[in-house]
C-alpha cells in the first residue's frame, strides 16, 4: 500500500500559497517544514492530497515595527 502524498506550501508576502515540494508521509513533511523555515523564515503549511485539507501549519508571521 502506497502512502498518500503531502504537499508543502509557503505563503508569500501577500498570503498566496507557493508550492515547495511533495513528500510521502506526514512525519517527513513536518521535518521538511522545520528545515525550510530554519533556512527561510515564513509561514508554511502541509496539505494532504487524500483529505484535501491542511493538516499542519506553522504559526502566522508576526512583524515587529522598528521605532
C-alpha positions as CSV (number, residue, x, y, z in Angstrom):
1,X,0.0,0.0,0.0
2,X,1.4,3.4,-1.0
3,X,1.4,6.4,1.3
4,X,-0.7,9.4,0.3
5,X,1.5,12.4,-0.7
6,X,1.6,15.6,1.3
7,X,2.3,19.0,-0.4
8,X,4.3,21.6,1.4
9,X,3.5,25.2,0.7
10,X,4.9,28.6,1.8
11,X,2.8,31.7,1.9
12,X,4.3,34.7,0.1
13,X,4.1,38.3,1.4
14,X,0.6,38.6,0.0
15,X,-0.5,35.3,1.6
16,X,-0.6,33.4,-1.7
17,X,0.4,29.8,-1.3
18,X,3.6,28.8,-3.1
19,X,4.2,25.1,-3.7
20,X,7.6,24.0,-2.4
21,X,7.6,20.2,-2.7
22,X,5.7,16.9,-2.2
23,X,6.7,14.2,0.4
24,X,5.3,10.8,1.1
25,X,4.4,11.0,4.8
26,X,3.3,13.5,7.4
27,X,6.4,12.9,9.6
28,X,8.7,13.8,6.7
29,X,6.5,16.8,5.9
30,X,6.9,18.1,9.4
31,X,10.6,17.7,9.4
32,X,10.9,19.4,6.0
33,X,8.8,22.4,7.1
34,X,11.1,22.9,10.1
35,X,14.2,22.7,7.8
36,X,12.7,25.1,5.3
37,X,11.5,27.6,8.0
38,X,15.0,27.4,9.5
39,X,16.6,28.5,6.2
40,X,13.9,30.9,5.1
41,X,11.5,32.0,7.9
42,X,7.9,32.3,7.0
43,X,4.5,30.7,7.2
44,X,4.3,27.2,5.9
45,X,1.6,24.6,5.7
46,X,1.2,20.9,4.8
47,X,-1.7,19.9,2.6
48,X,-3.0,16.3,2.4
49,X,-3.8,15.1,-1.1
50,X,-6.1,12.4,0.3
51,X,-8.3,14.5,2.6
52,X,-7.8,17.8,0.6
53,X,-7.2,19.6,3.9
54,X,-4.4,21.5,5.6
55,X,-3.1,19.0,8.2
56,X,-0.2,21.0,9.7
57,X,1.0,24.6,9.7
58,X,3.5,27.0,11.3
59,X,2.2,30.0,13.3
60,X,1.4,33.1,11.3
61,X,4.2,35.6,10.9
62,X,4.4,38.5,13.3
63,X,6.1,41.6,12.1
64,X,7.8,43.9,14.5
65,X,7.9,47.6,13.6
66,X,11.2,49.3,14.1
67,X,11.0,52.6,16.0
